[in-house]
C-alpha cells in the first residue's frame, strides 16, 4: 500500500516527527537497539513510538522477528517520506549554522582515535582554552560519519579520495613503514635472511613487498582487524607491523625496520559541508587545524 492509502485511512490524524524519525531509523537499522543508538534514545522509547504510530494507523508496520524488525511496505513508504523530511530539516539547519558568526555554542568534530591519542588531544585542549564559549564534541571513530546529516560539522579523514560532495583541505601527506620491538629489529639487522615474524591486517596475504625484498623469509604470527590491536601485538613482541609513520614515531617501544624506505600513504584531510563554509566556529577550527598540521608535517612523513 502506498503512502496515499495510509493518509486516506487516517483522515484528520498526523504522525508526529519523532515517530516518523523513529520509523526511518528502525527501517535503516532493522533492530530496536540499532535504531535507539542512531536516535540516542532507549530501545523502549523506540518500541513505544513505533507502537504509537501503529495504533494510530490501525495496522502493524513491522514484523517482529527474533533477528530484528522486518519493515512492511507501509513502513518503507513512511521511511522514504521521513528521509525526504530529514534532508530538508538538515539542509535548513546547515544553512542556519553556516550563517552563525559567533564563536560560541555546539561544534562537533570527528577524527580517528589514534590521531587524537598521538597528536590531537593537546591541540584540542588549546583550542578549547582559546575558545571557552564553544561547546566542542569530539566523535573519536574511524567510521565515515555523514556530514550531510550533521553527524559532525568537521571531519578529519585519512583517505586518498575523500569524495567530491564535501569541501576538503589537505592537511598533511603521510607515509607508512614497518616497526617492531628493538630486539626484533636487532635480529633482522644481524641476519636479514633469518625468519622474521609479522602481524598483519586481516585479509592481507603477506607483508609489504618492499619489506620482503630485504627480509624474504617471514612467518605470519597473527592477523588483526584493528590498528590498535596490531600495535599492541607488536609491542608484545609478536612481530613486525606496518603502520603510518606518525604512529611508529610516537611509540618509544617500537623501532623502524632498517633499510626500508617509507612508502606513500593516504593523506589527512579536514572536510566540511559547503553550507558551513561561512560558519565562524567551523572556520576557526579549520584554520587552527591547518596551522597545527603545517608545523607537524615531519611527524607524518619522516622517521
Protein Blocks (a to p, Z undefined) as FASTA:
>chain_A
ZZklmmmmmgoiacdfklmmmmmmmmmnopaklmmmmnopafklmmmmmmmmmmmnopaf
bdcdfkbccddfklmmmmmmmmmmmmmmmmmmmmmmmmpcbfedjddddddfklmmmmmm
mmmmmmmmmmmmbccdddddfbdcdfklopafbdcdddfbgojkbccddfbdcddddddd
fklmmmmmmmmmbccdddddehiabdcfklmmmmmbccdfbdcfbfklmmmmmmnonacc
dddfklmmmpmkbccdehiacdddddddddddfklmmpmklmmmmmmmmmmmmmmmmmmm
pZZ
